[in-house]
Amino acid sequence: MKEDVAKPWIIAGYQIFAYEGPTGLKIERLSKKISKNKSSFYHLFTDVEIFTDYLLKYHLEQAEIIAEKESNCLSKEELIDVLIEHKIDLLFNRQLRIHRENRNFEACFSKTSEMTVKSIIGIWSEIIDLKSNSYLAELVFKLSLENFFLQITDETINHNWLNNYFDELRMLVRAFQKNEKSAIER
């Protein structure tokens, strides 16, 4: 398949999936969005199921790009900038999480989560004040990742919300640490 011919379909489908999930993928709607006829879609992808596989492949490529950027972040602000820049990718991943009863979606979500953990754990440990305990930082990250994808929306992926989200997690970790010290002292 010629990638340049398929790319507009994939970009349009990726955006629709990010906002509406798999139920938003209608061939007629996609063809109108990119001003192509439906026969072009069938020629390139055969059906929506195969098209969705292309979207998942594209998402994994995007996840690799994001993971590279995340691994280079030196501050919370830089990380937030990357997340905002890749809002559509985060929303796509959110839909994978919501619809993970589909095995392919679950597998793709798991792969992107693994990439994210590896790329972000360094800056994440600093953000939540657990740099001295990377094991605990990773556990908190994995737990908060589920919560993150359930909370994000088009409106919440912004500097203010993300700053507050990270600050709340840091305060939660501090509260646990304080309670743990109090329990040990008793």
N, C-alpha and C positions, 0 to 999 in steps of 0.2 A: 504494500500500500504506500502510495506517495504521502509522506508525512505532511507536506505543505498543503495538500488537498484536505486531509483529515483534520488538521489542526483547528480550523474554525469550528468544526463540529465538536471536537473535544473540549475546547475552551468554553463554548456555549453550554455544553452538557455539564461540564465541571461546575460552572457557576450555578446552574439550575439545581444540581444535586446538592451543592453546598447550602443553598437556602431552603430547599424543599424536600430533599432526600430522593430516593429512587422513584417515588410516585410522580415526581415532577418531570420525569424523562418521557416525553411524548414526541414522537417523530415529527408530527405535523408542527408542533410548537417549535422544535429545534430548527426545522427547515425555514420557518418564517423568521426566526430570530437571526439567522445568518443569510437569509435571502437566497436559499438554494431549494431545489425541488426534492421531494421525498425519495425519488428514485436514486438520487446521488447518495443519500444515506444508506439505502439498501445495497447499493453497489459497493460502498466502502466497508460496511459493518454487518450486513445481512439482517441482524435483529438487535433489539435493545440489550439483550443479555451479553452479546459479544461487545457491543458498544460500551457497556458498563465495565467489562474487563479492561478495555482501553482506558477508561477513566481511572480505574484502580492503578493501572500501570503508570499513568501520568501522575497520579497522586504520590506514588512511591518515589518517582523522580523529584517531585516538588519537596517531599519530605527530606530527601538527601541534601537538597540545596539549603533548606531551612536548618537542618542539623549542622551543616558546615558553618552557617552564619551564627547559630547559637553557640557553637564551640569556641568561636572567636570573641564572644561578648565578654567585656571586662567589668560591666556594671549592670545594675538592674535597669537603668535607663536604656542602655544599648539593647538589652534583651527585650524590653517593652517595645522599642522601635522595630525590632525584627518581627515580633508577634503582630504588631499592627500592620506592618508591610505585607504580611502573609495571612491576613484576615480570612480571605476566601479559602485558603488551605486549611486553616483551623476549623472553619465552619464545615468544610467537607469532612474533616476528621470527626467532627461532632456527629455528623449524620451517620458515619460508619459506626460510631459508638452506640447511637440510638437504635440503629437497625442491625445490631450485631448478631441477631438470630440467623442472618444470612452468613454462612460459613466463609464466603469470600470476603465479606465486609469485616468479619471478626479477624480473619488472618491479616488483612491489610492494616486494620487498626492496631493489632499486636505488633506488627513489624514497625509501624511508625512510632509506636510508644517505645519500643526498644531503642530505636535511633535517637529519640528525644532524650531518654534517660542518659544514654552515653554522652550525648553532646552537651547537655545542660547541667549535669550534676555539679560541675565545678562552680559555676556562678550561682547555681541554686543553693549550694551549701552556704555561700556567703550571704545571699539574700535572706535566708531564714536563720542565720546565726548558728549554723551547725557545721562549720568548717572543720572543727575538731572531731566530728563523729560522722564520717562519710556513710557508714552503714545506716545510721538513723536518718540522715538526710535523704538517702535513697528511698527508704521506707516511707517517709513523709511525702516525698515527691510522688511516688506511685499511688499513694492514697489520694493526694490532692489532684492528681491528673484526672482521675475519674470525676471528681467533683468539678474540676475546671471545665471539662467538656459538657457537663450537664448544665452549667451556669452560663456559658458564653452565648452571646447572641450578636447580631450585627451591631446593635447599639452598645453592648458592653465592651467590645474590643476597642478600647481607647485608653489613653494615658491615665486618666483619673481612676477608672475602674480597675485596671491592671495594677496600678500602684497600691490601691486600697486592698486588693486581693492578696498581693504579696505581703503587705504590712500586716494584715490579719493573720496570715499563716505564721509570720515571724512572732507575733504576739502570742499565738496559740502555743508555739514551741517554747517560748519563754515561760508561759504559765505552767506547762508540763514540767519544765526543768525546775522551776521554783517549788512546785508541789513535791517533786521527787526529792529535792534537797531537804524540805521540811519533814518529809516522811523518814528520811535517813537520820535526821537529827533527833527524832523522837525516840 
